[in-house]
Amino acid sequence: GLVVDGRTLSLIFQGGLEQKFLALAQHCRSVLCCRCTPLHKSLLVTLARGHLGAMTLAIGDGANDVSMIQAADIGVGISGQEGMQAVMASDFAISRFKHLKKLLLVHGHWCYARLARMVIYFFYKNVSYVNLLFWYQFLCGFSGSSMIDYWHMVFFNLFFTSVPPLLFGLLDKDVSAETLVALPELYKNGQ
């Protein structure tokens, strides 16, 4: 592990030692930064995003974490004694730090699986609809006449294709929450 304080981070950023710091940090299993200013926090996230090409997750509980949360790809705010500034600036809000495990492993897995299925569903829906219109043009001699009335098209997209996404969003859970928490390696299988 590597522990870095705010003074050391100031020297790293002022002296242009970011690349060397990243090279050292990549050899560590964990890097802990303490006594940092809000600027240091956001610079660290920006450094990791820009030079490592990594997806970043920032977690904070107060106003001093807002710049870090906004610089990250995904921000998680913890509502607590320091106020609601971090929660208001974040993508996700949790009440306690212990809920982060369930947010990442359970809801993250379910969201990833649902989005993957919905992308396939929308491709299927659009291909079938466009395919129908394409073959109709052969039948009518490419006259440009409309096969479907405007209101039918609106209702097709509104009613017939909105029910499956709602059902997927509400009911689709490929693996139970208990299994996902017990086996964290299942999170990588979707990727």
ChimeraX attribute file (.defattr): number of C-alpha atoms within 10 A of each C-alpha:
attribute: neighborCount
match mode: 1-to-1
recipient: residues
	/A:1	9
	/A:2	12
	/A:3	11
	/A:4	13
	/A:5	13
	/A:6	15
	/A:7	13
	/A:8	13
	/A:9	23
	/A:10	14
	/A:11	12
	/A:12	15
	/A:13	14
	/A:14	10
	/A:15	9
	/A:16	10
	/A:17	12
	/A:18	18
	/A:19	12
	/A:20	11
	/A:21	13
	/A:22	15
	/A:23	11
	/A:24	12
	/A:25	16
	/A:26	12
	/A:27	11
	/A:28	10
	/A:29	8
	/A:30	10
	/A:31	14
	/A:32	10
	/A:33	15
	/A:34	13
	/A:35	11
	/A:36	16
	/A:37	16
	/A:38	14
	/A:39	14
	/A:40	19
	/A:41	23
	/A:42	20
	/A:43	17
	/A:44	19
	/A:45	22
	/A:46	17
	/A:47	17
	/A:48	17
	/A:49	16
	/A:50	11
	/A:51	11
	/A:52	12
	/A:53	9
	/A:54	12
	/A:55	12
	/A:56	15
	/A:57	14
	/A:58	21
	/A:59	22
	/A:60	23
	/A:61	25
	/A:62	18
	/A:63	16
	/A:64	17
	/A:65	24
	/A:66	25
	/A:67	20
	/A:68	25
	/A:69	27
	/A:70	18
	/A:71	20
	/A:72	21
	/A:73	15
	/A:74	15
	/A:75	24
	/A:76	25
	/A:77	27
	/A:78	26
	/A:79	20
	/A:80	15
	/A:81	8
	/A:82	12
	/A:83	13
	/A:84	16
	/A:85	18
	/A:86	29
	/A:87	26
	/A:88	16
	/A:89	20
	/A:90	22
	/A:91	14
	/A:92	16
	/A:93	22
	/A:94	16
	/A:95	13
	/A:96	12
	/A:97	15
	/A:98	9
	/A:99	12
	/A:100	17
	/A:101	13
	/A:102	15
	/A:103	15
	/A:104	16
	/A:105	21
	/A:106	22
	/A:107	15
	/A:108	14
	/A:109	25
	/A:110	22
	/A:111	15
	/A:112	14
	/A:113	17
	/A:114	18
	/A:115	15
	/A:116	12
	/A:117	14
	/A:118	16
	/A:119	11
	/A:120	10
	/A:121	15
	/A:122	13
	/A:123	11
	/A:124	11
	/A:125	14
	/A:126	11
	/A:127	12
	/A:128	12
	/A:129	13
	/A:130	11
	/A:131	11
	/A:132	12
	/A:133	15
	/A:134	12
	/A:135	11
	/A:136	16
	/A:137	15
	/A:138	10
	/A:139	10
	/A:140	12
	/A:141	9
	/A:142	11
	/A:143	9
	/A:144	9
	/A:145	10
	/A:146	11
	/A:147	12
	/A:148	10
	/A:149	8
	/A:150	10
	/A:151	9
	/A:152	10
	/A:153	12
	/A:154	12
	/A:155	12
	/A:156	13
	/A:157	13
	/A:158	11
	/A:159	10
	/A:160	10
	/A:161	14
	/A:162	12
	/A:163	12
	/A:164	13
	/A:165	17
	/A:166	11
	/A:167	10
	/A:168	14
	/A:169	15
	/A:170	10
	/A:171	9
	/A:172	15
	/A:173	16
	/A:174	10
	/A:175	12
	/A:176	10
	/A:177	16
	/A:178	10
	/A:179	12
	/A:180	19
	/A:181	16
	/A:182	10
	/A:183	11
	/A:184	15
	/A:185	10
	/A:186	16
	/A:187	18
	/A:188	9
	/A:189	8
	/A:190	10
	/A:191	8
